């Protein structure tokens, strides 16, 4: 979850590192630190607890730490509380090895015991200090250089890591290693960059290399040498990043979250158009042929967080349009219950970053069992994108806010496109229905834009009134239940209001006992055939003192007889209602957070990309 950066080149690297870290602070903001070296001099390490600004102030934005080779880190704490001592970079006992780490070392306690027996001491509570001192141990024991020391360490450790290391004997060089945690290496004339994610280096270069699992690299000024685990040199081809650097900036918006909410119409349109040719869905770039689609007997959608909620909505749509059974699985549980998988099934892994640890593990479990895999991911070249049999790229661009909005919406449109095309190929929908559904898909971006422009001020007003709410319940049936799950998550993760999502019919099986005077209940009512039943459930809540918000489509104006506040969305095919109904709920979560004066883009205890289990 942490963010790591590195730089070797002619420039003073500290300001480069601080600037790059500002683009990665969404990955963790418990502490931050730099390690900088100028020529053959000693490495200077500066660390600070708290947000990156504390480190920036401490170093005068890097100006007080001169040097041309350095590494940096912003931390989301796993082992050891947030503190300056536990902050990265960490170093070996005499400073021979200095490093930063993103990931988690599962067998660090065992390794620590080994190192204690060899005379090493420890000053922090981190697993990172252990792995660095293990590198130092092998470096000294075998005296064969960094490649050998790092490779021997990689063989011994269990867990995930993206490591950047500097060795006293190798001035002007950074050594890196990777397993299951994201890392990219950028290069331009006489300069080389390392980062956890693309936004950190976009302003400097668009030419990047993706380092593979269990690979290492030696980084010098404008030069990269890659190695496999055996220490043999390997060749890689650079990739060009197409993202607009400006897309990673706020562009006048107060927060990234509200900027990214406004970017959803374009992101949805771009993602849809990537598979739409002559008003027909073309999955050739995804790599799925009609023959392969016809053979699918079962679909397993595996994901975490908001991506899991995409799967919940997609389940209804895919089953209804294709008649293929769909099971939605939490990636964090998938492999631990020894799932029974149909050999003719398709495992769909949904992940914005393409690096989510649990989702990546689920992908590998499916591949090990010989099941076909499809990744729905946003980041080109990510681990899931590289390892899945097929990839559907969403075109959301960089998403900086920890709370996802546009990535969720693009994952939804990708799911719809798959459902519509699968339904047509398997002859479950007619040509006429196929064309109707595609035509409706094409209207969604404009309808999303209309909701944002027409309703954000009313929702802001309502949110201000609800800023002191202690509890909220989101209820719905069918697809509306899936919408409720995402609405609840958006509220809780950025506003810290305790919220829960419930299938509306389940309220009376226990949960309704929690309803009391003033409890906020938000009813989602986009499915006509379930409208009256959900209204009845809302009435049950109101009779027990609940304050009701209704979210429904234009035309259902009688909801105002029941709800205290109502938001209307444009009509669409009921299968696609999630794309519209989620927008007011994103805005609600955002504006409640703003009304409470919270840090919207960096909610407490959370990070953007969960690359540890």
PAVO-270785 format. One record per residue: residue in three letters; x, y, z negated of N, C-alpha, C, O in turn. Coordinates in steps of 0.1 Angstrom, whole numbers, plus 5000, padded with zeros to 4 digits. Each point is the difference from the previous one (the first is absolute). Example, Ala and Ser with C-alpha at 12.3 -4.5 7.8 and 13.67 -1.06 7.14 Angstrom:
<rs>
ALA513249434922499150125000500950125000501050004993 SER498650115014500950115000499250114992500550114999 
</rs>
This chain:
<rs>
UNK500849885000499250125000500850125000499550115004 UNK501849894992500850114999500450055014499849935010 UNK500750194991500550065012501650014999500550054991 UNK500149905020501550025001500450075012499349985011 UNK501850094989500550075011501649995000500549984989 UNK500150045022501450015001500550085012499250015010 UNK502050054989500550085011501549995000500750014990 UNK499949975022501450025003500150085013499449975010 UNK501450144989500250085011500850134997500650004989 UNK499550095020500850124997499450104991500750094994 UNK498049915004499350104992500149974985500449894996 UNK499450224996499949984986498749924997498950045003 UNK501349844992498949905000499050024989498949965002 UNK501450124987499150004989498750075004498949954996 UNK501150165012498850065003499249915010498750015000 UNK502049915008499349915009499349894992498849975002 UNK501949984987499449904992498750054992499049945000 UNK501250184995498850064992498850035010498949974996 UNK501450085016499050025010499349875004498850005001 UNK502049905001499449875004499249944989499049945002 UNK501550084986499249944988498750074999499049934995 UNK500850205008498750064999499049935009498850014997 UNK501649935014499149935009499749864995499149935005 UNK501650034984499849864995499450004986499949904994 UNK499950225000499650014986498749924998499749964989 UNK499550035021498749924999500349864996499049934995 UNK502250025007500349864996500449994986500149884995 UNK500050224997500350004986500550134995500850075007 UNK498849974981500450134995500250004985499650094993 UNK500949805002500449994986501350064997500250064989 UNK500849935020501350064999500650005014499549955009 UNK501750124992500750015012501550024998500450034989 UNK500449945021501450014998500850005013499549955010 UNK501850104989500950005012501349944996500450014988 UNK500349935021501449974999500750055012499749965011 UNK501350134987500650075011501549994999500650014989 UNK500149975023501449995000500650095011499550005011 UNK501650064986500650095009501449945003500950014992 UNK499249945020501349935004500449894991499149914997 UNK502150094998500549894991499850034986500549934991 UNK498850185006499850044986499149904993499449925006 UNK500450104980499149924993498550035004499750115004 UNK499549794994498650025003499350074988500249964988 UNK499150155015499250074990498649965000499350005010 UNK500249964978498649954998499250114992500550034989 UNK498450015016499150094993498649945000499549965010 UNK499950034978498749944998499150094992500550084992 UNK498249915010499050084992498749934999499649935009 UNK499850074979498749954997499050095006500150124999 UNK498849825006498950085005500050025015500749935007 UNK498550174998499950025014501350045007500950044993 UNK499149955020501250035007500550154998501150035000 UNK497950054997500350144998501050024988500950095001 UNK499049834989501050004989501449985005500950074996 UNK499349835012501349975006500450115009501250055000 UNK497950005008500350115010500550134992501050065004 UNK498349974985500450114992501449984993500850094999 UNK499449784997501249974993501250015009501150034996 UNK498749955017501150005010500050125009500750015010 UNK498450094987499850115009499749955014500750045010 UNK498349874991499649945013501249935007500149995012 UNK500849964980501149925005501350085002501049945002 UNK498950194998501150095003501249984990501150035003 UNK498649944985501049994989500749865000500949984992 UNK498849945018500649865000500649985015499349945008 UNK501950114994500549995014500549865004500449934991 UNK499550045021500449875005499449975014499050065003 UNK501549845004499549975013499549865001499649955011 UNK500449984978499549864999499249984987500550034989 UNK498349935012499249994988498749925001499549975011 UNK500049994978498749934999499150064990500550074991 UNK498249915011499050064991498949914997499749905007 UNK499550134983498949914995498950084993500350094993 UNK498549875010498950054992499249884995499749915007 UNK500050084980499749884993498649984996499350104995 UNK500149795007498849954994500449884991500549905005 UNK499350124982500649924990499449865000498849985000 UNK502149915000499649874998500649954987499449984990 UNK501949995011500849964988500650124993500950075005 UNK498649964983500550114993499250125001499550035011 UNK500250044978499250125000500650115009501250005002 UNK498050105002500550115007500950084991499650054989 UNK501749965014501050084992501250035009500149945011 UNK500750154984501250045008501049885000500649975010 UNK499449954979500949895000499649895010500949945006 UNK497850044995499549895009499950055014499849925009 UNK500350214994500050055013501149955008501149974995 UNK498750025018501149975010500750125004499450114999 UNK501849895006500849885003500649944987500150064990 UNK500249815011500749934990501449965004500350005012 UNK500649974979501449975004500649894991499549974989 UNK501549965016500749904993500850074988500150125000 UNK500549804991500650054988501050115002500050104993 UNK500849895018501150105002499750085012500950085005 UNK497849925000499750085012500549955013499950075010 UNK500549804991500549945012498949995010500250025012 UNK498649954984498849985009498950094994499750004988 UNK499750095021498950084997498949975010500249995012 UNK498550004983499049965009498650054996499850034988 UNK499349965021498650024998499249885005500549935009 UNK498350054986499349885003498550025000499450074992 UNK499949885018498649995001499649865000500449925009 UNK498850034981499549865000500049954986500050084990 UNK500149795008500049944987500849875000499849925009 UNK501050074981500949884999499349914990500050034988 UNK499549855016499249924991500949924990499549984989 UNK501749995015500949924991501150094994501149954997 UNK498550175000501050094995500549964986501250024996 UNK497949934996500449964986501049895000501050004993 UNK498949905016500949895002501450055004501049964995 UNK498950145015501350055005500750094990501250014999 UNK498050064993500550094990500849914989501150044996 UNK498349855000500749914991501349955006501050004992 UNK499149975020501249965007501150114999501149984997 UNK498450145006501050115000500550044987501150044998 UNK498049954992500450034986501149904996501050044993 UNK499049845011501049904997501350045007501149954995 UNK498950125015501250045007500450154996500950065007 UNK498649994982500550124995499350135004500450114997 UNK498549885011499350125005499150054989499549924992 UNK500450215007499050064990498950075008500250035012 UNK498750004982498950065006499550124992499849994988 UNK499950125020499550124993498550035003499450084993 UNK500049855016498650035004499249874998500549894997 UNK498250135005499049894999499749945014499049935001 UNK501750125009499549975014500649875005501149954996 UNK498249995014500549885007501050055010500949925004 UNK499150215000500950055010501450004995501049965007 UNK499250084981501450004994500649865000501249985003 UNK498049924995500449865001500549965013501149945002 UNK498250095009500349965013501350085005500849945007 UNK499450184989501250085004501249944993501149995006 UNK498849974981501149944994500349865005501149954998 UNK497949985007500349875006500850025013500949925003 UNK498850195005500850035012501450034996500949955006 UNK499350134983501350034995500749874996501249995003 UNK498249924990500649884996500549925012501249954999 UNK498050035011500549925012501150085007500949935006 UNK498950204995501050085007501449984993501049995007 UNK499150014980501249984993500549865000501249975001 UNK497949944998500449854999500649955012501049935000 UNK498450115012500549945012500950095009500749965008 UNK499250174989500850105007500049995015501050015007 UNK497749974998499949985015499250125006499749995012 UNK500050114980499350125006498550004997499549904995 UNK499950215009498650024998499149905006499049954994 UNK501250015018499149905007499949874992498949964998 UNK502249994998500049874993499450024986499249914996 UNK501150204997499450024987498550025000499349954992 UNK500250135018498650025001499349875004498949974995 UNK501749955015499449885004499849904989499049934998 UNK502150064994499949904988499050054990499349914994 UNK500550225005498950054991498749975006499149954992 UNK500750075020498749975007499649854998498849974999 UNK502149955002499749854998499649974986499249914997 UNK501350174993499849974986498750064994499349944992 UNK500350175014498850074994498749955006500049965012 UNK499050054980498649975005499250124998500150074990 UNK499149965020499250125000500150085013500249955010 UNK499550184989500050095012500950114997500250054989 UNK500450005022501050114998500350075013500049945011 UNK500150194988500750085010501150074992499750084991 UNK501649895012501150044992500950095009500349985011 UNK500150134983501050095005501250004990499850044989 UNK501449935016501249994991501150095006500250015012 UNK500650054978501250065004501149944991499949984988 UNK501349995019501149944994501250104999500250075009 UNK500449934979501150094999501149985010500650105005 UNK499749785000501049975009499650035015500849995009 UNK498050064993499550025014499350145000498850015002 UNK502150104998499450135000499450035014500449955010 UNK498550134990499350045012499249885006499650015012 UNK500049894979499249895005498949974990500250014988 UNK498749955018498949944992499749865005500049985012 UNK499849934979499749865003498649984996499650034989 UNK499649905020498649974996499749865002500649935008 UNK498450024985499449875001498550004998499550094993 UNK499849825013498650004999499449865000500449905006 UNK498650094985499149885000498650054995499850034988 UNK499349965021498550034997499750144996498850034998 UNK502150065000499750144997500450085013501049975006 UNK498250144997500250075012501350085001500550054989 UNK500149965022501250085002500250025015499949915008 UNK500450224996500350035013501450085000500350064990 UNK500449935021501350075002499950095012499749955011 UNK500550184988499950095011501450055004500950004992 UNK499350035021501350045005499850115010499150005008 UNK501950094991500150115010501550035002500849934994 UNK499550175013501450035003500850024987499950114993 UNK501049805003500950014989499350004986500650034990 UNK498149935010499349994987499249875000499449955010 UNK500550004977499249884998499150024988500550054990 UNK498349905010499050024989499449874996499949915009 UNK499850074979499349894995498750054992500150104993 UNK498849825008498850054993499149884999500049905007 UNK499150114983498949904998498950015010499349915004 UNK500550225002498950025008500350115010500950084998 UNK498549925014500350095011499950154996500950075004 UNK498149984989499950144998501350064994500350125002 UNK500549814991501250054993501050055010500850094997 UNK499349855015501050035009499550065014500850025009 UNK497950004992499550055013500650135004500250025012 UNK500150074979500550135004501449995005500550105006 UNK500249794991501449985004500249925013500950035008 UNK498349864993500249915011498749925003499249984990 UNK500749975022498949915003500549875004499249905003 UNK502150084998500649875004500349924987500850054992 UNK498549845007500149934987500249855004499749955010 UNK500949984980500249865000499249944988500050064989 UNK499449835014499349924989500949894995500349915008 UNK500250094980500849904995499149884996499050024993 UNK501349865011499249894997500249944986500850044993 UNK498349865004500149934987501349934999500549945009 UNK500150074979501349934997501150055010500849925004 UNK499250204999501050065008500750124993499550054990 UNK501749985014500850104994500550105011499949975012 UNK500650154984500550095009501150094994499950034988 UNK501150005020501050104996499750135007499950005012 UNK500150114981499550135005501250104999500450024989 UNK500050035022501050115001499450115008498949995006 UNK501950124996499650115008499649965014500949965008 UNK497850044995499649975014500349865004500149975012 UNK500049944978500449865004499349904990500050034988 UNK499549865017499349904992500549865005500049985012 UNK500449944979500349865003499149914992500050014987 UNK499349905019499149914994500649864998500849965008 UNK498849984981500549874996498949914996499050044994 UNK501149835009499149904994500549954987501150054995 UNK498249864999500449954987501349924999500649994990 UNK499849965022501349945001501150095002501249965000 UNK498550175001501150105002500450025014500950085003 UNK498349865006500350025015499450135005498850034996 UNK501950045013499450125006498849965009500149905007 UNK498850184993498949985008499650135007500450104996 UNK499049885016499750125008498550034999499149914998 UNK500650225002498650054999499850115010500950085003 UNK497949935002499650115008499250114993499249974991 UNK501150165011499350104993498650025006499749965011 UNK499450094980498750045004499850154999500650064992 UNK498549995016499750145000498750024992499049945004 UNK501050154986498850034992499250115008500550105004 UNK498249874998499250085008499250104991499450105006 UNK500649884981499350094991500450155002501250025002 UNK497950074997500350145000500450044986499449974990 UNK501850095009500650044987499050094993499950004988 UNK499450095019499050094994498949924993499450054991 UNK500349835014499049924993500349964986499049974992 UNK502250045004500449964987500050134991500449994988 UNK499250125017499950134992498550034997499149955006 UNK500750144984498650034996499350095010498750004999 UNK502050075009499450085011498950104994499050025006 UNK501350044983499150104994498949954991499450084993 UNK500549795006499049944990500750004986501249994999 UNK497950024991500550004986500749874996500950004993 UNK498549895012500549864997500149925013499250025009 UNK501649884990500149905011498649935001499649965012 UNK499850014977498849925001498950075008499449935009 UNK500450194989498950075007500550025015499150005009 UNK502250024993500550015014499749875007499550005012 UNK500849894982499849875006498549965002499749935009 UNK499450124982498649985002499650075013499249955008 UNK501350184994499750075012500649945013499550025011 UNK501649904987500649935012499349885004500449945010 UNK498650014983499449885003499349995014500149905006 UNK499250204998499449995014501149975010499749915009 UNK501450164991501049975010500649864998500249935010 UNK500150044978500649864997499149895005500549905006 UNK498250114991499049905004499950005016500049895005 UNK500050225001499950015014501249945007499949925009 UNK501350114986501349955005500049854999500549935009 UNK499150024979500149854998499049935009500349905006 UNK498550154996499049945009500550015014499949905007 UNK500650214997500450025014501249915004500349975011 UNK500549994979501149915002499649865006500849935006 UNK497950034991499649875005498850025010499349905003 UNK500350225000498950035009500450045014500750105001 UNK499049825009500450035013498849985009499449895001 UNK500250225006498850005009498849954993499249925005 UNK500650144982498949974992499849854997498949954997 UNK502249985002500049864996501249994990501050065001 UNK498849854989501149974991501049905006499649895004 UNK501650154995501149925006501049974989500750094995 UNK499449785001500949964989501349945005500749934993 UNK499750105020501249955005501250044993500949924998 UNK499250214997501150044993500049954986501149984994 UNK497849985001499949934987500649865001500549944991 UNK499350015021500549865003499049894999500449885000 UNK498350154998499049904999499349985013499450095005 UNK500749795001499349965012498649964997499649964989 UNK499550045021498649954999500049854995499249964992 UNK501749965014500149864997500349984985499449924993 UNK501550165002500449994985498850054992499849944989 UNK499550165015498950054992498949904999499449984990 UNK500449955021498949905000500349884991499149934995 UNK502250055002500449884992499950034985500049914992 UNK499950225004500050034986498849954993498950025004 UNK501349904985498949944993499750074987498949984994 UNK502150095001499850074987501050124999501149995006 UNK498550124988500850114999500250034985499150004992 UNK502250025004500350034986500650145000501150035007 UNK498350074987500550134999500750024987499349984989 UNK502050055011500850004987500650144999500650055009 UNK499250014979500450144999500050044985499549924991 UNK500950205006500050064986499450135001500050075010 UNK499449984978499550134999499050045010499149935003 UNK501150195003499050055010500049915012498949985006 UNK502249964998500049915011499149884998499449955009 UNK500550004978499149904996498650045002499149925005 UNK500650214992498650055002499750015015498849985004 UNK502250055004499849995015499549865003499149985008 UNK501649924987499749865002498549974996499349925007 UNK500350134982498749984995498950055009499049935003 UNK501350195003499050055010500149935013499049975006 UNK502249994998500249935013499449864999499549955011 UNK500449994977499449874999498650005005499649915008 UNK499650194988498650015004499950025016499249935006 UNK501750154999499950045014500449885009499449965009 UNK501849984987500549895008499049885000499849945011 UNK499850024977499149895000498750025008499549915007 UNK500050214992498750035007500250005015499149965007 UNK502050104998500250025014500649875007499849995012 UNK500949934980500749895006499649864996500249915007 UNK499150094981499649874994501249924996499949884999 UNK501250184999501249934994500050024985499950114996 UNK500249784996500150024986501250084996501149985005 UNK498750114986501150094995500149994985499050004993 UNK502249995002500350004986501050124997501050015007 UNK498750074983500850114997500849964987499449974990 UNK501950055011500949954989500850124995500650075007 UNK499649934980501050094994501449945002500249894996 UNK500650195010501449955003500749954988500849915000 UNK499050164988500749974988499549864994500749954991 UNK498250005014499549874995500149895011500049884996 UNK500250165016499949905011500849884999499549895000 UNK501850134998500949885000500149934987500549895000 UNK498950174990500249934987498949904997500149924990 UNK498950085018498949904998500049895010499049925002 UNK502150075006500249895010498849995009499249915000 UNK500550205008498850015008499949895010501049955006 UNK497850014997499749905011499850085013499050085000 UNK501949905009499950085013499749915012500649905001 UNK498550155007499749935012501150015010500450115003 UNK500149785003501150015010499750095012500950065006 UNK497849954997499550095011499650144995499450075007 UNK501049964981499650134994501050115004501049985006 UNK498650144991500850125002500150084987499050034994 UNK502249995002500250084988500450145004501050035007 UNK498150064988500250155004500650074987499350004990 UNK501950055012500650074989499950155002500450055011 UNK498950034980499850145002500950084990499949974988 UNK500950125017500950074992500550135007500449995012 UNK499450124982500450135006501650005002500450025011 UNK500349954979501550015001500649885007501150015006 UNK498249874994500649885006501049944991500849915004 UNK499350154983501149954991499449954987500749964991 UNK498050055007499349964987500549864996499749905008 UNK500950094981500649874996499149885000500349905005 UNK498550124989499149894999499449965014499949885003 UNK499950225005499549975013501049935009499749915008 UNK501650144990501149935008500149864995500349915009 UNK499650064978500149874995498949915006500249885003 UNK498650184998498849925005500249975015499749895004 UNK500950215003500349975014501049885002499849925008 UNK501250084984501049905001499449864995500449905006 UNK498750104985499349884996499249945011500149885003 UNK499250215004499249965012500949945011499749905006 UNK501450174997500949965010500649864997500249925008 UNK500150074979500649874996499149885002500449895002 UNK498350144997499049905002499549995015499249925003 UNK501550155005499749995014498750075005499549975011 UNK500050134981498850075004500450125008500950074996 UNK498349975014500350125008499750124991499150004992 UNK501850105010499950124992499950135009500650015010 UNK498650084985499850135006500250114990499450004989 UNK501550095013500250114991499350135006500150035011 UNK499250044980499450135003500850104991499850014988 UNK501250055018500950094993500250135007499750025012 UNK500850084981500250135005501550035003500250085009 UNK500749854985501450045002500749905009500149884998 UNK500350175014500749935010501349944994500850084994 UNK499549805009501249944995500049954986501149964995 UNK497850064998499949954986500149854999499949935010 UNK500350024978500249864998498849915005500249915007 UNK498650144990498849925004499950015016499649905006 UNK500750224999499950015015501049915007499749945010 UNK501550054984501049915006499749854999500349925008 UNK499150054980499949854997498649945005499949885002 UNK499150204999498749955005500149955014500850065008 UNK498349854996500049955013499550105010500450015011 UNK498650074984499450115008499950124991499949994988 UNK500150135018499950134993499050095007500150025012 UNK499150044980499150115004500550124992499850014988 UNK500850085019500550124994498950114999499450035010 UNK500450014978499250124998500850125002501250004997 UNK498250115008500750125004499750124991499550105004 UNK500749874983499750104990501150114998499850114995 UNK501449855010501150094998500449994985499549924993 UNK501550165003500450004986498950034990499450115002 UNK500449814988499050034990500850014987500749914995 UNK499350214999500950044989499249994986500649954991 UNK498250095009499249994987500049864996499849915008 UNK500350074979499949864994498749945003499949885003 UNK499050204995498749955003499750005015500050105007 UNK499849784999499949995014498650055005499049984993 UNK501050085018498850055006500049965015499249925005 UNK501750145003500049985014500549865004499649945010 UNK501350004982500449875003498849904998499849915008 UNK499450114981498849924998499150015012499549905005 UNK500350225000499050025011500549945013499249955008 UNK502150064994500649935013499949854999499849935010 UNK500450024978499949854998498549965002499849895006 UNK499350194990498649975003499749995015499449915005 UNK501150205002499750005015500749885007499449955009 UNK501750024986500749885006499249874998499949925008 UNK499550074980499249884996498750005009499649895005 UNK499850234997498850005009500449965014499249925006 UNK501950134999500449965014500249855001499649945010 UNK501050004980500249865001498749934999499749905008 UNK499450144983498749944999499250015013499449905004 UNK500550215002499250025012500649915012499349945007 UNK502050064994500649935011499949854997499749925009 UNK500550034979499849864997498649965003499849895005 UNK499250194991498649975002499749995015499349915004 UNK501350175004499850005015500649875006499449935007 UNK501950054989500749885006499349874996500049915008 UNK499550084980499349884995498650005003499249914996 UNK500350185012498750015006498950014989498949945001 UNK501450134989499050024989499350135002499050034993 UNK501550065015499450125004499950025015500949965007 UNK498050104998499850015014500950125005500650084993 UNK499549925020500850115007499350144996500750104998 UNK498049905002499350134997500350044985500350124998 UNK499749784993500350044986501550044999500350094992 UNK500549845015501550035000500250155003500750074994 UNK498749975017500150145005499450104990500650104997 UNK498349864997499450084989500950024989500250124995 UNK500449775000500950014988501350085003500450084992 UNK500149915020501250085004499750145001500750094995 UNK498149945011499650145001499850064986500450124998 UNK499149814992499850054987501450014993500250104992 UNK500749815010501450014994500650145005500750064992 UNK499149975020500650125006499450134993500750115001 UNK498149884993499450124994500550024986499950114994 UNK500849795000500350014986501050114996499750074990 UNK501349965018500950114996499350134999500250084991 UNK498949955018499350135000499050004988499850114994 UNK499649785003499150004988500850014987499550064991 UNK501749885008500850024989500450154998499950054989 UNK500450015022500450155000498850084995500250094992 UNK498649875012498850084996499749994985499750104994 UNK500549785001499849984985501050094993499650074990 UNK501749935014501050074993499650155000500150074989 UNK499649985022499750155002498750044993499950104994 UNK499149815007498650044995499949984985499250074994 UNK501549835000499649964987501150034989499749994988 UNK501550055016501150014990499750114990500349984988 UNK499050135015499750104990499049964990500150024988 UNK498849915017499049954991500649894991499750004988 UNK501149925017500749894992500950074990500149954988 UNK500650155016500950074991499250064988500449994988 UNK498450075015499250054989499549894991500150024988 UNK499549875018499549894991501249944992499849964988 UNK501350035018501249944993500450094988500349944989 UNK499650195012500350094989499049974988500450014989 UNK498449965015499049974989500349874993499649984989 UNK501149935018500249864995501449984995500549894997 UNK500350225002501449994996500249954986501049944997 UNK498050074995500149954986499449864998499849954989 UNK499849995022499349874999501049904994501250005004 UNK498349914987500949904994499849875008501049925001 UNK497950055004499749875007499250035013499250095000 UNK501049835010499250015012499849865006501049924999 UNK497950055006499749875007499650025014499250095003 UNK501549845006499650005014499349885004500549894997 UNK498350125009499249885002499649995015499850115006 UNK500049774999499549985013499849865003500449914992 UNK499050055019499849875004500649975014500050095008 UNK500549794994500649975013501250095003500850024991 UNK499250035021501150095004500150124990501150054997 UNK497849994998500050124990500749964987500650094994 UNK499549795003500749954988501550025003500850044992 UNK499649925020501450025004500450155000501150034996 UNK498050055009500350154999500150044986500950094997 UNK498349864994500050044986501449964994500550084992 UNK500149815012501349964994501050115004500850034991 UNK499350015021501050105004499750144993500950074996 UNK497849975004499650124993500550004985500550104995 UNK499249794999500449994986501550014998500550074991 UNK500349865018501450014999500550145002500950044993 UNK498650035017500550145003499850094988500850084996 UNK498049904997499750084988501049974989500650094994 UNK499649785003500749974988501550035002500750044991 UNK499949945021501450015002500550155000501150024996 UNK498150075008500450145001499450094989500650104997 UNK498349864997499350084990500149954986499650064991 UNK500849815008500149934987498649994993500049984988 UNK498950025020498749974994499849855001500349945010 UNK499250004979499849865000498849975009498950054997 UNK501349885014498949975009500049855003501149934999 UNK497850025005499849865004499149995012499150085001 UNK501149835007499149975012499349874997500649904996 UNK498150105006499249884998499049985012499550095005 UNK500449784998498849975009498850044993499749954988 UNK499450135018498950064993499149904993499550024989 UNK500349865017499249904994500649944988499249934992 UNK502150095005500649944988499950094988500449954989 UNK499250175013499950094988499349944988500450014989 UNK498449935014499249954989500549884994499449954990 UNK501749995015500649884994501150044990501049934999 UNK498850184995501050044989500450145000500050074990 UNK500449985022500650135001499150124997500550104995 UNK498249885007499150114997500050044985499550114997 UNK501049804995500150044986501050124997499950064990 UNK500949965020501050114998499450145004500650104998 UNK498249905009499450125004499450084989499349944992 UNK501150185006499450094990499850145005500350025012 UNK499250074980499750135005501250075006501150014994 UNK498750035018501150085007501049915008500850065007 UNK499149814992500949915008499850035015498949995004 UNK502250035003499950025014499949875008500849914998 UNK498150085009499849885009499950055014499150085003 UNK501749875006500050035014499549895008500649895001 UNK498350125006499449905008500350025014499850115006 UNK500749785001500350015014498949935007499749884997 UNK499750185013498849955007500150025015499250095005 UNK501649845002500250025014499349895008499950015012 UNK499749884981499549885007498450004999499549984989 UNK499950055022498550024999499349884993499050024993 UNK501449865010499249884995500349984985499349924994 UNK501650165000500349994986499750124992500150014988 UNK499450095020499850144994499050004988500450054989 UNK498449895013499050004989500549934987499850044989 UNK500949845014500549934988501050084992500050004988 UNK500950075019501050084993499450124993500450034989 UNK498650035017499350114994499449954987500050074990 UNK499449815010499449944988501149994989499750024988 UNK501549945016501149984990500450144994500350014989 UNK499650095020500450134995498950054990500350074990 UNK498449905013499050044991500149944986499850064990 UNK500749815010500249934988501150074992499950014987 UNK501150045019501150084994499450134994500350044989 UNK498950035020499550134996499149994987500150094992 UNK499249805008499149984988500749994987499550014989 UNK501849965012500949984989500950124998501049994992 UNK498750125015500750134997501150035010500650104998 UNK499649825013501150035009499750125008498950045003 UNK502250035001500050115010500349945013501149945002 UNK498150085008500149925013500550095011499550115002 UNK501449845006500450055013499649895010500349884998 UNK499150175013499749915011500850035012500250125003 UNK500349785004500750015013499349925010500049885000 UNK499450195010499249925010500050075013500750115002 UNK498649845008500150055013498850115002499149994993 UNK501150095017499050105003498649935003500049895006 UNK499050164989498649955001499549944988498849994998 UNK502149964992499549944988499850114989500649994989 UNK498650115014499950124992499249974987500150084990 UNK499249815010499249964987501049974989499549984989 UNK501850005014500949974989500150114990500349984989 UNK499350145016500150124991498949994989500150074990 UNK498949845011499149984990500649924988499550004989 UNK501649935014500749924990501350064996500350014988 UNK500650035021501350054997500050144996499250085004 UNK501849964987500150144996500950085010499950125000 UNK500949815008500850065010500249905011500249884998 UNK499750175015500049915011501050055011500050125002 UNK500749795004500850035011499549915012499849884998 UNK500150195013499549935012501149985010500850105002 UNK499349795005500949985011499349975013498949954999 UNK501850085012499349975013499749855002500649914994 UNK498350065013499749875003501049935009500650075009 UNK499649814989500949925009499549854999499149974993 UNK501549955015499749864999500449954986501050034995 UNK498149904998500249974986501349924997500650014989 UNK499949925021501349934999501150104997501049964993 UNK498950165012501150104999499850114990500850094999 UNK498249894992499750104991501150034990500150124995 UNK500749795002501150024991500950115004500450084991 UNK499949945022500950105005499450144997500850094998 UNK497949935001499450134997499850014985500350114994 UNK499249795000499650014985501250024991499850064990 UNK501349895014501250024992500550144999500650044990 UNK499150045020500650145000499550084989500850064993 UNK497849955004499650084988500649954987500250074991 UNK500049805008500649944988501550034998500550024989 UNK500249995022501450055000500050144995500850044991 UNK498350045015500050144996499650024985500550094993 UNK498549835003499650004986501249974990500250084991 UNK500549825012501249964992501050125000500550034989 UNK499850025023500950115001499650124992500850064992 UNK498049985010499650134993499849994985500250094993 UNK499449795002500049984986501450014994500250064990 UNK500849885017501450014996500450155000500750044990 UNK499050035020500450155001499350074988500750094994 UNK498049895004499350074989500649974987500050094991 UNK500649795007500749974987501450055000500749984989 UNK499850085022501450055000501049895000501150034995 UNK498649865011501049895001500950005012499750085009 UNK501349854991500949995011499549895010500249884999 UNK499050175011499249925008500949905008499749885001 UNK501450175004500849915009500949904993500549905005 UNK499750134982500949914992499349964987500450044989 UNK498649885012499349964988500849924991501049935004 UNK498850084983500849944990500149845002499049945003 UNK502150014994500249855000499949945013500149875001 UNK499750205010499849945013501250045010500750104997 UNK499549825013500950045011499449955013499049925000 UNK501550145011499349985013500149855004499049945004 UNK502250014997500249875005500449904989501150024994 UNK498149885004500349904989500849895005499549905006 UNK501850124993501049905005500549914990501049935002 UNK498450064986500349914990498749924996498950065001 UNK501249824994498949924997499550044986499049954995 
</rs>
